[in-house]
Amino acid sequence: MPDVAVVIPVYNHGATVGRVVDAVRAQGLCCVLVDDGSDAGCAAVLDTLAAGEGVALVRLARNQGKGGAVMAGLRAALARGHTHAIQIDADGQHDTGDLPAFLALAGQNPRAVIAGRPIYDRSVPLGRLVGRYATHVWVWINTLSFAVRDSMCGFRVYPLAPVVALLDRVQIGRRMDFDVEVLVRLVWAGVPVIQQPTRVTYPQGGVSHFRALHDNLLISWMHTRLFFGMLPRAPGLLWRKLA
């Protein structure tokens, strides 16, 4: 099995992050918590969690956005000697009971990203579903493949060496555009993506930092940049499919 750390970006999720950490630690996995400029109450919760065994804390001086927090966590996990990192949200929407399935696939495919493909219950907002489908179509265009069926689920396993190398050479969106852009660029780089079905729930009263106008504009600009980045890569991507 790969040497795995679970990276959890946190921004004012003080009410839920403890349950997520407990569920991860119950499966014998260590955590890297990334405090993305949280308020004093959440910061105190994270300090208490970090005092426990198997929990490390990275504290960002100011809010970097979800992508910025995940990138900081991935770099910290690699610096601690881990070969892989599992990204999971702090709000409890991801089912930690599916961690063994993700780990098993990562063990069988150590070079691949294991990306969650959500199975939603009735709690998912309709607007989110519509927006996600539009992004899926753009990802299929920008990769010239159907390798990535869902690029927005924040539950995934990364092989750290190729991902951090990518972060070192390319500027990737640091907010809600990160999850999509990093997968597209990894596909361009030849890193396999394997999708693992996983249950996703939107907790009642949960904290969401998705800003409808701002983040949708960021994501639209990201798709535009990726489209023009795909064009010179198109011959190679098509040849890869034929080969």
MOLIN-V932916 format. One record per residue. N is the residue number from 1. RES is the residue in one letter. PHI is phi in whole degrees, -180 to 180 (999 if undefined). OMEGA is omega in radians with two decimals (999 if undefined). D_LAST is the distance of its C-alpha to the last C-alpha in Angstrom with 1 decimal. Layout:
n:N res:RES phi:PHI omega:OMEGA d_last:D_LAST
n:N res:RES phi:PHI omega:OMEGA d_last:D_LAST
This chain:
n:1 res:M phi:999 omega:3.10 d_last:30.3
n:2 res:P phi:-68 omega:3.08 d_last:29.4
n:3 res:D phi:-87 omega:-2.91 d_last:32.4
n:4 res:V phi:-115 omega:2.90 d_last:32.5
n:5 res:A phi:-117 omega:3.09 d_last:34.8
n:6 res:V phi:-100 omega:-3.12 d_last:35.2
n:7 res:V phi:-96 omega:-3.10 d_last:35.5
n:8 res:I phi:-124 omega:3.05 d_last:37.8
n:9 res:P phi:-75 omega:-3.03 d_last:38.5
n:10 res:V phi:-131 omega:3.00 d_last:42.1
n:11 res:Y phi:-138 omega:3.12 d_last:44.0
n:12 res:N phi:60 omega:3.04 d_last:47.3
n:13 res:H phi:-108 omega:-3.07 d_last:46.1
n:14 res:G phi:-61 omega:-3.09 d_last:49.1
n:15 res:A phi:-79 omega:-3.02 d_last:50.0
n:16 res:T phi:-121 omega:-2.97 d_last:46.7
n:17 res:V phi:-64 omega:-3.14 d_last:44.9
n:18 res:G phi:-62 omega:3.13 d_last:47.3
n:19 res:R phi:-66 omega:3.11 d_last:46.2
n:20 res:V phi:-65 omega:3.13 d_last:42.5
n:21 res:V phi:-61 omega:3.13 d_last:43.3
n:22 res:D phi:-60 omega:-3.13 d_last:45.5
n:23 res:A phi:-67 omega:3.11 d_last:42.7
n:24 res:V phi:-69 omega:-3.11 d_last:40.2
n:25 res:R phi:-67 omega:3.13 d_last:42.8
n:26 res:A phi:-63 omega:3.11 d_last:43.7
n:27 res:Q phi:-98 omega:3.04 d_last:40.3
n:28 res:G phi:79 omega:-3.12 d_last:40.9
n:29 res:L phi:-101 omega:3.09 d_last:38.6
n:30 res:C phi:-88 omega:-3.07 d_last:39.8
n:31 res:C phi:-120 omega:2.91 d_last:39.7
n:32 res:V phi:-117 omega:3.10 d_last:39.3
n:33 res:L phi:-87 omega:3.10 d_last:41.3
n:34 res:V phi:-118 omega:3.11 d_last:40.9
n:35 res:D phi:-81 omega:-3.05 d_last:44.0
n:36 res:D phi:-92 omega:3.11 d_last:42.9
n:37 res:G phi:74 omega:-3.10 d_last:46.5
n:38 res:S phi:-68 omega:3.09 d_last:48.0
n:39 res:D phi:-73 omega:-3.01 d_last:51.7
n:40 res:A phi:-62 omega:-3.12 d_last:54.3
n:41 res:G phi:-65 omega:3.12 d_last:54.4
n:42 res:C phi:-67 omega:3.13 d_last:50.7
n:43 res:A phi:-60 omega:3.12 d_last:50.8
n:44 res:A phi:-67 omega:3.08 d_last:53.6
n:45 res:V phi:-60 omega:-3.12 d_last:51.6
n:46 res:L phi:-66 omega:3.09 d_last:48.7
n:47 res:D phi:-61 omega:3.13 d_last:51.2
n:48 res:T phi:-65 omega:3.13 d_last:52.5
n:49 res:L phi:-63 omega:-3.09 d_last:49.1
n:50 res:A phi:-69 omega:3.08 d_last:48.1
n:51 res:A phi:-76 omega:-3.14 d_last:51.3
n:52 res:G phi:-83 omega:-3.12 d_last:49.9
n:53 res:E phi:-69 omega:3.03 d_last:47.9
n:54 res:G phi:77 omega:-3.14 d_last:44.2
n:55 res:V phi:-127 omega:3.08 d_last:44.2
n:56 res:A phi:-110 omega:-3.11 d_last:43.5
n:57 res:L phi:-127 omega:2.99 d_last:44.3
n:58 res:V phi:-109 omega:-3.08 d_last:42.8
n:59 res:R phi:-115 omega:3.09 d_last:45.1
n:60 res:L phi:-92 omega:-3.05 d_last:44.1
n:61 res:A phi:-65 omega:3.10 d_last:47.2
n:62 res:R phi:-144 omega:-3.09 d_last:46.2
n:63 res:N phi:-63 omega:-3.13 d_last:43.8
n:64 res:Q phi:-104 omega:-2.99 d_last:40.3
n:65 res:G phi:94 omega:-3.08 d_last:38.7
n:66 res:K phi:-56 omega:-3.12 d_last:36.4
n:67 res:G phi:-63 omega:3.11 d_last:33.5
n:68 res:G phi:-62 omega:3.12 d_last:35.8
n:69 res:A phi:-67 omega:3.12 d_last:37.2
n:70 res:V phi:-63 omega:3.13 d_last:33.9
n:71 res:M phi:-60 omega:3.10 d_last:32.8
n:72 res:A phi:-62 omega:3.12 d_last:36.2
n:73 res:G phi:-68 omega:3.11 d_last:35.7
n:74 res:L phi:-64 omega:3.12 d_last:32.3
n:75 res:R phi:-64 omega:3.12 d_last:33.7
n:76 res:A phi:-65 omega:3.13 d_last:36.8
n:77 res:A phi:-64 omega:3.11 d_last:34.8
n:78 res:L phi:-65 omega:3.14 d_last:32.9
n:79 res:A phi:-64 omega:3.12 d_last:36.2
n:80 res:R phi:-84 omega:3.05 d_last:37.7
n:81 res:G phi:96 omega:3.12 d_last:35.2
n:82 res:H phi:-78 omega:3.10 d_last:33.1
n:83 res:T phi:-94 omega:-3.09 d_last:29.3
n:84 res:H phi:-139 omega:3.06 d_last:28.6
n:85 res:A phi:-136 omega:3.02 d_last:30.4
n:86 res:I phi:-99 omega:3.03 d_last:30.9
n:87 res:Q phi:-93 omega:3.13 d_last:31.8
n:88 res:I phi:-148 omega:-3.09 d_last:34.3
n:89 res:D phi:-80 omega:-3.10 d_last:36.9
n:90 res:A phi:-90 omega:-3.03 d_last:40.7
n:91 res:D phi:-92 omega:3.08 d_last:42.0
n:92 res:G phi:87 omega:-3.11 d_last:41.3
n:93 res:Q phi:-76 omega:-3.14 d_last:38.9
n:94 res:H phi:-94 omega:-3.05 d_last:36.3
n:95 res:D phi:-89 omega:-3.14 d_last:37.0
n:96 res:T phi:-66 omega:3.05 d_last:37.3
n:97 res:G phi:-65 omega:3.12 d_last:37.5
n:98 res:D phi:-89 omega:-3.14 d_last:33.7
n:99 res:L phi:-55 omega:-3.14 d_last:33.4
n:100 res:P phi:-59 omega:3.13 d_last:33.0
n:101 res:A phi:-65 omega:3.10 d_last:30.0
n:102 res:F phi:-63 omega:-3.12 d_last:28.3
n:103 res:L phi:-65 omega:3.14 d_last:29.3
n:104 res:A phi:-63 omega:3.11 d_last:28.1
n:105 res:L phi:-65 omega:3.12 d_last:24.6
n:106 res:A phi:-64 omega:3.10 d_last:24.7
n:107 res:G phi:-65 omega:3.14 d_last:26.0
n:108 res:Q phi:-79 omega:-3.06 d_last:23.1
n:109 res:N phi:-135 omega:-2.98 d_last:20.5
n:110 res:P phi:-66 omega:3.12 d_last:22.2
n:111 res:R phi:-88 omega:-2.99 d_last:19.4
n:112 res:A phi:-96 omega:2.87 d_last:18.9
n:113 res:V phi:-86 omega:3.05 d_last:21.2
n:114 res:I phi:-102 omega:-3.02 d_last:23.0
n:115 res:A phi:-107 omega:3.13 d_last:24.0
n:116 res:G phi:-67 omega:3.01 d_last:26.8
n:117 res:R phi:-116 omega:-2.90 d_last:26.5
n:118 res:P phi:-66 omega:2.89 d_last:30.2
n:119 res:I phi:-112 omega:-3.02 d_last:32.4
n:120 res:Y phi:-90 omega:2.93 d_last:35.4
n:121 res:D phi:-101 omega:-3.05 d_last:39.0
n:122 res:R phi:-74 omega:-3.09 d_last:41.5
n:123 res:S phi:-79 omega:-3.07 d_last:42.2
n:124 res:V phi:-72 omega:3.09 d_last:39.2
n:125 res:P phi:-67 omega:-3.11 d_last:40.5
n:126 res:L phi:-60 omega:-3.13 d_last:39.3
n:127 res:G phi:-60 omega:3.11 d_last:38.7
n:128 res:R phi:-65 omega:-3.14 d_last:36.2
n:129 res:L phi:-63 omega:-3.14 d_last:34.2
n:130 res:V phi:-64 omega:3.14 d_last:34.1
n:131 res:G phi:-62 omega:3.14 d_last:33.1
n:132 res:R phi:-65 omega:-3.11 d_last:30.3
n:133 res:Y phi:-64 omega:3.09 d_last:28.8
n:134 res:A phi:-60 omega:3.11 d_last:28.8
n:135 res:T phi:-66 omega:3.12 d_last:27.1
n:136 res:H phi:-57 omega:-3.12 d_last:24.4
n:137 res:V phi:-62 omega:3.14 d_last:23.7
n:138 res:W phi:-65 omega:3.11 d_last:23.5
n:139 res:V phi:-65 omega:3.10 d_last:21.1
n:140 res:W phi:-63 omega:3.10 d_last:18.7
n:141 res:I phi:-67 omega:-3.02 d_last:19.1
n:142 res:N phi:-76 omega:3.03 d_last:18.9
n:143 res:T phi:-107 omega:-3.07 d_last:15.7
n:144 res:L phi:52 omega:-3.14 d_last:14.2
n:145 res:S phi:-162 omega:3.02 d_last:13.6
n:146 res:F phi:-108 omega:-3.10 d_last:16.0
n:147 res:A phi:-63 omega:-3.12 d_last:15.2
n:148 res:V phi:-110 omega:-3.13 d_last:18.8
n:149 res:R phi:-81 omega:3.07 d_last:21.3
n:150 res:D phi:-142 omega:-3.07 d_last:24.3
n:151 res:S phi:-109 omega:-3.01 d_last:24.4
n:152 res:M phi:-109 omega:-3.14 d_last:28.2
n:153 res:C phi:-73 omega:-3.11 d_last:29.3
n:154 res:G phi:-87 omega:3.07 d_last:30.8
n:155 res:F phi:-113 omega:-3.06 d_last:30.4
n:156 res:R phi:-162 omega:3.07 d_last:27.5
n:157 res:V phi:-113 omega:3.10 d_last:26.7
n:158 res:Y phi:-109 omega:2.85 d_last:25.3
n:159 res:P phi:-76 omega:-2.89 d_last:24.3
n:160 res:L phi:-69 omega:-3.04 d_last:26.9
n:161 res:A phi:-59 omega:-3.14 d_last:25.6
n:162 res:P phi:-69 omega:-3.11 d_last:22.5
n:163 res:V phi:-71 omega:3.13 d_last:24.4
n:164 res:V phi:-67 omega:3.05 d_last:27.5
n:165 res:A phi:-60 omega:3.08 d_last:25.7
n:166 res:L phi:-64 omega:3.14 d_last:24.3
n:167 res:L phi:-63 omega:-3.14 d_last:27.8
n:168 res:D phi:-74 omega:-3.04 d_last:29.2
n:169 res:R phi:-109 omega:-3.09 d_last:27.2
n:170 res:V phi:-132 omega:3.05 d_last:26.9
n:171 res:Q phi:-85 omega:-3.09 d_last:29.7
n:172 res:I phi:-115 omega:-3.14 d_last:28.9
n:173 res:G phi:-51 omega:-3.02 d_last:31.3
n:174 res:R phi:-102 omega:-3.11 d_last:34.0
n:175 res:R phi:-118 omega:-3.06 d_last:35.2
n:176 res:M phi:-72 omega:3.09 d_last:33.8
n:177 res:D phi:-82 omega:-3.04 d_last:30.8
n:178 res:F phi:-61 omega:-3.01 d_last:29.6
n:179 res:D phi:-56 omega:-3.12 d_last:27.9
n:180 res:V phi:-75 omega:-3.02 d_last:25.6
n:181 res:E phi:-63 omega:-3.09 d_last:24.9
n:182 res:V phi:-65 omega:3.11 d_last:24.1
n:183 res:L phi:-68 omega:3.12 d_last:21.4
n:184 res:V phi:-60 omega:-3.10 d_last:19.7
n:185 res:R phi:-68 omega:3.06 d_last:19.9
n:186 res:L phi:-69 omega:3.04 d_last:18.6
n:187 res:V phi:-61 omega:3.09 d_last:15.5
n:188 res:W phi:-57 omega:-3.10 d_last:15.2
n:189 res:A phi:-79 omega:3.11 d_last:15.8
n:190 res:G phi:88 omega:3.10 d_last:13.0
n:191 res:V phi:-82 omega:-3.13 d_last:15.6
n:192 res:P phi:-65 omega:3.05 d_last:14.9
n:193 res:V phi:-122 omega:3.12 d_last:17.5
n:194 res:I phi:-117 omega:-3.11 d_last:19.1
n:195 res:Q phi:-94 omega:3.11 d_last:21.8
n:196 res:Q phi:-119 omega:3.10 d_last:25.1
n:197 res:P phi:-59 omega:-3.13 d_last:27.8
n:198 res:T phi:-151 omega:-3.12 d_last:31.1
n:199 res:R phi:-78 omega:-3.13 d_last:34.4
n:200 res:V phi:-129 omega:3.12 d_last:35.6
n:201 res:T phi:-125 omega:3.02 d_last:39.3
n:202 res:Y phi:-93 omega:-3.03 d_last:41.0
n:203 res:P phi:-63 omega:3.11 d_last:44.2
n:204 res:Q phi:-64 omega:-3.12 d_last:47.4
n:205 res:G phi:76 omega:-3.12 d_last:48.9
n:206 res:G phi:-69 omega:-3.14 d_last:45.9
n:207 res:V phi:-92 omega:3.07 d_last:45.4
n:208 res:S phi:-116 omega:3.12 d_last:42.7
n:209 res:H phi:-107 omega:3.08 d_last:42.1
n:210 res:F phi:-77 omega:3.12 d_last:39.8
n:211 res:R phi:-100 omega:-2.92 d_last:41.6
n:212 res:A phi:-53 omega:-3.08 d_last:40.7
n:213 res:L phi:-72 omega:-3.05 d_last:41.2
n:214 res:H phi:-62 omega:-3.08 d_last:40.3
n:215 res:D phi:-73 omega:3.06 d_last:37.2
n:216 res:N phi:-66 omega:3.06 d_last:35.9
n:217 res:L phi:-66 omega:3.08 d_last:36.4
n:218 res:L phi:-59 omega:-3.10 d_last:34.5
n:219 res:I phi:-68 omega:3.11 d_last:31.6
n:220 res:S phi:-64 omega:3.11 d_last:31.7
n:221 res:W phi:-64 omega:3.10 d_last:31.7
n:222 res:M phi:-61 omega:3.13 d_last:28.8
n:223 res:H phi:-61 omega:3.12 d_last:26.7
n:224 res:T phi:-64 omega:3.13 d_last:27.7
n:225 res:R phi:-61 omega:-3.12 d_last:26.9
n:226 res:L phi:-67 omega:3.12 d_last:23.4
n:227 res:F phi:-61 omega:-3.14 d_last:22.8
n:228 res:F phi:-72 omega:3.00 d_last:23.7
n:229 res:G phi:-75 omega:3.13 d_last:21.7
n:230 res:M phi:-71 omega:-3.00 d_last:18.6
n:231 res:L phi:-55 omega:3.12 d_last:19.2
n:232 res:P phi:-70 omega:3.12 d_last:18.5
n:233 res:R phi:-88 omega:-3.01 d_last:15.4
n:234 res:A phi:-55 omega:3.14 d_last:14.0
n:235 res:P phi:-59 omega:3.13 d_last:12.0
n:236 res:G phi:-67 omega:3.12 d_last:10.2
n:237 res:L phi:-65 omega:3.12 d_last:9.9
n:238 res:L phi:-68 omega:3.12 d_last:8.6
n:239 res:W phi:-64 omega:3.11 d_last:5.9
n:240 res:R phi:-61 omega:3.12 d_last:5.1
n:241 res:K phi:-65 omega:-3.13 d_last:5.5
n:242 res:L phi:-68 omega:-3.12 d_last:3.8
n:243 res:A phi:-70 omega:999 d_last:0.0
